[in-house]
Amino acid sequence: MLAVGLVFGQTVRYQFINFDDDEYVYENRQVSDGLSAEGIYWAFTHIHAGYWAPLTWFSLMLDCHLYGLNAGEHHLSNVVLHAATPILLFLLLWRMTGGLWSSALAAAIFAVHPLRVESVAWVTERKDVLSGLFFALTLGAYVSYVQHPFSAARYLATMVFLAFGLMAKPILVTLPLVLLLLDYWPLGRFASDSCLKPTPPHCNGGGVRGGAYSLQTSLRRLPILWQLVIEKLPLVLLAAIFCGITFWTQADGRVADETLPLGGRIANALVSYVAYPGQSVYPAGLAVFYPHPGDNLPIWKVLVAVAVLAMISAGVLACRRHCPYLLVGWLWYLGMLAPVIGLVQAGSQAKADRFTYLPQIGLCIALIWTATDLFHSWRFRHWAYGVASASALAVLIGCAWRQTSFWRDSETLWTHALACTLQNCAAHYNLGCALANRGRFDEAMTQYQKAVEIKPDYVDALNNLGAAFVRLGRFDEAMAQCRKALEIKPDLAEAHYNLGNALANRGRFDEAMAQYQKAVEIQPDYVEAHYNLGVALARLGRIDEAMTQYQKAVEIQPDYVEAHCNLGGVLAARSRLVEAVAQYRKALDLATQHNNQTLADALRATIARYETKKPSPQPPPTSVRLPPKP
């Protein structure tokens, strides 16, 4: 626990990053509004960000309810959840194997390995640490079920914990396989004549109880492997249901399947299976995003990967009688990694550190119990184990602390990713977004251009390049980039919006209005598009229509100060002074909250004029709002 705090405690000073944290937290109104009946209903009934994960949404909503959008507290929740998992893992391994220090070392390596950084230091990966906690609780309930007389309540607890874990992240669909591996070692259930628990005496009567007894008697006649498999069928069925839900919900994210041929995906999966153990031993060059090589992997790398996997698999099978932990640990790793190895590609990454969160436990088990047995008769083994373990953990803690430091903000994170990888268009794009959000549009434009050079059809980079050109006053170039983006993806609302901004700044309000209208047709809750559509309509003298758009903008975002200002202006233009003053007062309250003293003073003067019924000539509406849309 202290080691986790030492490594990851620094994240309480860190920010959200511009990689899914917006979609999961600070731009997700359902989450950022905190816990509510509406939010709970949304979590259960909506697919968001490619997942049906109601427990993850509850957790993030609770954080927002308690802490608001203070990123440090959200990071702290990740750290606390992660700290609980290795503690439970240690207790479980100790209980199953009796190996105190072996169990402690396995749990400690899992806790502080640099590959954990992405799961813990990234708020979006709340789903990882939450599912990991329920993974450990599921194992605990199952071990309790196995080591005690039959209890339906204990089996039900196993199912409930598994269901909660699946509702956090569906990576746990392979957990029934892990339970079967634990039956082999260390629980030793394969060595029994029957894995079925004795039936309580009161079940020997007639009727339904007699039927249950007969069923159990029939099952006892089956081979032990089939008894163990049948025992887990309810868990397998539960996992299968979540497999179906995940496959359906990630339909949009599997677009990569169409662009990445099957051969390329298989080759990348084989190389990744070998790469992760390499990173476990030598965790250098870790990045938030690794670009997919597509069909460009050298054939020798694939052949080497196949040879390594074949040799390791053959070796652990040959040693299964004397070293069962090798087989269990290796199959744990292979099985738990299978859903995210990339055969069914969701997203454009080649691999990800977060994918190792639970699979790496299998490698730790195989390595540590092998080392424990290898030198069990050596006279100085305790000193050697102690020095080696302490040294390994010290190195891992240092590496993990340094890796965590790169997650302090988006700019640092993506700059580090570019230092660790080549041809990483996603890193260039996201670094551009981070720079644009800081107002450094010249530098952002350079990053977007590099992303487009690597991937000419990168529609988001083209769109954001257009937005950067608008900010820099290069409107013709902005129009060209936005139109390129719309040629690739005609229904991209942000590109219509940015094209509208460029046209409006050229005074072409009729054309700008048409682009804003397309943006709100595609995305009805696009608040900036509604606002700028109102500005364009007001510039064209269509005051009533402008009023409607401003009203929609403040309905979607009640704290939109500019929309309240302009709504007050068009109401005053229609001589609806009481309503205009009400809007100006709302704008004044918001401006005061945001410490915008200049706007607050102007609003006070405007309100004073209207209240004395001496309105000044109406100023033109506020100019179009041009925020970058990363």
TAFEN-V677156 format. One line per field, one symbol per residue. burial: + if it has 9 or more other C-alpha atoms within 8 Angstrom, else -. A space follows every 50 residues. Layout:
# TAFEN-V677156
burial=???
This chain:
# TAFEN-V677156
burial=--++++++++++-+-+++--++++++-+-++++++---++-+++--+--+ ++++++++-++++++-++--+++++++++-++++++++++++++-+---- -++++++++++++++++++++++++++++++++++++++++++++----+ ---++-+++-++++++++++++++++++++++++++++++----+----- --++----+++++--+---+---+--+++--+--++-+++-++-++--++ +-+++++--++--+++++++++++-+++++--+--+++++++++--+--- ++--++-++---+--+--++--+++++++++++++++--+++++++--++ ++++++++++++++++++++-+--------+-------+---+--+++++ +-++++++++++++++++-++--+++++++++++++---++-++++++++ ++-+---++-+++++++++++--++-++++++++++-----+++++++++ ++++---++-++++++++++-+---++-+++++++++++--++-++++++ ++++-----++-++++++++++---++-++++++++++-+++---+--++ --++-++-++----------+--+-+-+--
